[in-house]
Amino acid sequence: MGTIREIMTDDVECCSLLDNVYEVAVKMKELNVGAIPIVDQGKLVGMITDRDIVIRGIAEKRPASSKVETVMSKQLISITPDASTQEAVRLMADHQIRRLPVVEGDQLVGIVSLGDFAVRELTDDQAKAALSEISEATFDELQH
């Protein structure tokens, strides 16, 4: 397998701490994505997923005008662009995540998602197993 730099999306749409939850949701809709990184002067400070909006926003009766900080995930798992794709797959499987921000220092430089592995036809057994694990865990969550 290669490096993350070879498969990552490097033109990542972001939001800032100045945005509110509604603005993030609109951007998700426009881009047809389920996660938006939150940056402060290029530094990755959080990530908001559609699930975060539902669980920490709507389910907690927060208004759409709430600051992104109130619903974003702050404990982030990230990877560097020079890391191996095997390492990314392992991190995604271990932490049951579908998207992994790519950083150099603390600056966001890209994102890698499950789809990036599938599109690039990385058929390594380890990648298949990890992708299967992540999908199974998500399916199990839906069953409970």
LUMZAKOL-529637 format. One record per residue: residue in three letters; x, y, z of N, C-alpha, C, O in turn. Coordinates in steps of 0.02 Angstrom, whole numbers, plus 50000, padded with zeros to 5 digits. Example, Ala and Ser with C-alpha at 12.3 -4.5 7.8 and 13.67 -1.06 7.14 Angstrom:
2
ala506604971650390506154977550390506604983550390507124983450423;ser506424988850354506844994750357506455000250394506705005750402;
END
This chain:
144
met500424994050000500005000050000500445006250000501025006050018;gly500145011849980500515018049975500425022550035500315020250091;thr500485028950022500415033850076499745037350072499395037050021;ile499565040550126498945044250130498935049850078498415051250048;arg499495053050068499535058550019499275056349949498995060349913;glu499385049949932499185047449867498435046749859498175046949803;ile498075045949914497345044649908496905049949941496305050049930;met497205054349981496805059250018496495064549971496735065849917;thr495955067349995495665073149963496015079249992496005080150053;asp496325083349951496705088949979496345095649971496575100749997;asp495785095649936495385101749928494785101049975494235099549953;val494895102150040494395100750091494015107150108494315112250125;glu493355106750104492935112350126492895112150202492785106850231;cys492975117850233492985118250306492505123750329492255127750289;cys492375123750393492035129150426492485131650482492975128350499;ser492305137350510492715140150564492315140650628491715139250629;leu492645142550681492315143250746491795148950744491375149450789;leu491815153150693491335158650686490675156250656490165159750661;asp490685150350626490065147750595489605144750648489825142850702;asn488965144350630488495141050675488285134350646488465132750589;val487915130550684487725123750664487325123850599487415119550556;tyr486875128650592486475129150531486925129950469486825126550419;glu487425134350474487875135550417488265129150399488375127750340;val488465125450449488815119050437488345114150402488535110850354;ala487725113650426487245109050397487105110850324487055106450281;val487045117350309486925119550240487525117650196487435115250140;lys488125118550222488725116750183488735109250171488915107050116;met488555105250221488525097950212488035096250156488185091950113;lys487465099450156486955098150104487225100050035487165096149988;glu487505106050030487765108449965488305103849937488335102649877;leu488735101449982489305097249960489145089849959489535085849935;asn488565088049986488365081049993488885077050031489115071750009;val489075079750089489555076350133489255075650203488775079050221;gly489535071050242489275069850309489725072450364489575071550423;ala490275075850346490725078550396491075084750369491245085150310;ile491175089450414491525095650397492045097050450491885097450509;pro492685097750430493195099650479493095106850501492865111050462;ile493255108250564493225115050590493945117350602494325114050636;val494105123050572494785125650577494785132650606494305136450600;asp495335134250637495455140950663496135143150637496645140750661;gln496145147550588496745149850554497145143850526497755143550533;gly496785139250495497095133450464497215127650511497325121950489;lys497185128950576497305123650626496665119650636496125122550648;leu496715113150632496145108750643495965108850717496375107150760;val495355111050733495135111450803494535107050818494365106050876;gly494225104350766493645100050777493375097250712493625098750658;met492865093250720492525090250662491785089750680491615087850736;ile491365091350633490645090550644490385085550592490495086350532;thr490045080450617489725075650573488965076750575488715080150620;asp488625073850527487905074250528487625071150592487125073350619;arg487965066050616487765062750678487845067450738487425067550783;asp488395071350739488485076250793487915081250795487675083050848;ile487695083450736487145088250733486505085250763486135088650798;val486395078950748485795075750775485865074450850485415076250888;ile486405071350871486485069350941486615075250988486285075851040;arg487085079550971487255085051016486875091451001486885096151041;gly486545091650945486165097550926485425096550935485135098750985;ile485115093250888484385092450888484145088650950483675090850983;ala484455082950966484225078951023484305082551089483945081051137;glu484755087451092484845091351153484485098151148484605102651188;lys484065098751098483645104651087484045111151081483825116451104;arg484625110651049485025116751037484765120050973484595116650925;pro484735126650972484515130050911485025129450855485625128450868;ala484795130050794485245129750736485765135350737486275134850704;ser485625140550775486095146250780486645144950831487065149350842;ser486665139050861487185137350910487875137550878487945135950819;lys488365139450917489055139550893489275132350877489065127650910;val489705131650828489945124950809490285121450868490265115250872;glu490595125150911490945122250968490485118051013490715113451047;thr489835119651013489375116051057489215109051032488985104851071;val489315107650968489155101050941489745097350909489705091350897;met490295100950896490845097650861491215092750907491225093450968;ser491525087850875491965083150910492645086550916492915089050867;lys492905086750977493545090050989494115085050997494695086650986;gln493945078951017494445073651024494535070250957494155065750939;leu495025072450919495105070150851495665065150843496185065650875;ile495555060450800496065055850778496265058350709495845059350666;ser496915059450699497135061950634497755058050612498015053850649;ile497975059550552498555056050524498955060950482498685066150461;thr499575059450469499995063750427499965061250354499815055350342;pro500105065550306500065063550236500575058150217500475054550168;asp501125057650254501635052850237501545046050272501935041450262;ala501015045550312500875039150345500625034150292500395036050239;ser500685027850309500465022650262499705021950263499375023550312;thr499445019650207498725018450205498535012850253497975012850279;gln498985008250266498845002950315498745005950384498305003750421;glu499155010850402499085014150467498415017650472498085017450524;ala498205020950418497555024350417496985019450427496525020650466;val497025013850392496505008750398496475006150469495925005150496;arg497045005050499497065002650568496755007650616496355005850659;leu496935014050608496645019250651495885019750642495525020350691;met495665019350581494945019850568494575013950599494035014750627;ala494865008050593494545002050622494565002350698494065000950731;asp495145004050726495215004350800494745009350831494475008150886;his494635014950798494225020350827493525020750796493125025150813;gln493365015950752492705015550721492505022250689491955024750701;ile492945024950648492805031150613492845030250538493205025850514;arg492465034150503492425033650430492835038950394492965038350334;arg493035044150430493425049650400494005051350446493935051350507;leu494565052650415495175054050454495495060450427495715060750370;pro495515065750469495845071950448496595070650438496905066950476;val496875073950388497595073350374497915080050392497715085250367;val498405079750437498725085850462499485085650455499795080350459;glu499765091550445500485092550449500575097550505500375103350499;gly500885095350560500905099350620500185099550646499895094350660;asp499905105450653499205105950673498765108750616498185110350627;gln499065109350556498705112150499498365106650458498675101650441;leu497725107650444497355102950403497585103450331497605108850302;val497775097650302498005097650233497585092950189497665092850128;gly497135089150221496725084650181496265080450226496235081450286;ile495925075850194495495071150230495485064650190495515064750129;val495455059250226495405052650193494785049250223494675049450283;ser494405046050179493785042850202493775035550178494185033550137;leu493295031850204493215024950182493155024550106493435020150074;gly492785029250078492685029350006493335029949967493395027349912;asp493825033549995494465034349961494815027649952495145026449901;phe494725023150001495035016549995494665012449942494975008949902;ala494005012849943493605009049895493715011449824493795007349779;val493725017949813493805020849747494485019049717494545017849657;arg494995018849759495675017449736495795009949728496355007849711;glu495285005949742495324998649737495924995949775496294991649750;leu496004998249835496524995549879496244989049908495864989249956;thr496444983549879496134977249897496554973149946496434967149953;asp497024976149978497424972850028496964969650080496464972550100;asp497134963550102496714959950150496584963950214496034963850241;gln497104967450238497024971450299496524977050289496114978450332;ala496554980250231496074985650217495374982950214494904985850241;lys495294977250180494624974150176494354972650245493774974050260;ala494784969750287494564967850354494364973950395493854973850429;ala494764979150391494614985250430493974988450405493554990550445;leu493894988950339493294991950312492684987850333492154990650348;ser492754981350333492214977050354492054978150427491464978450446;glu492574978650469492474979850541492094986350553491634986550593;ile492284991650519491964998150528491234997650507490785000050542;ser491104994550450490424993850426490004989550472489424991150485;glu490284984050497489924979650543489744983350607489194982650632;ala490224987150634490094990850696489534995850685489104996650728;thr489524999150628488995003950614488335000350607487825002850632;phe488324994550574487714990750567487464988550636486864988850650;asp487924986150678487744984050746487434989850785486954988850822;glu487714995950778487445001750813486735003150791486315005050832;leu486595002050728485915003250702485414998150729484824999650735;gln485664992250746485224986950771485024987950843484534984950866;his485404992050880485264992950952484894999250966484745000751024;
END
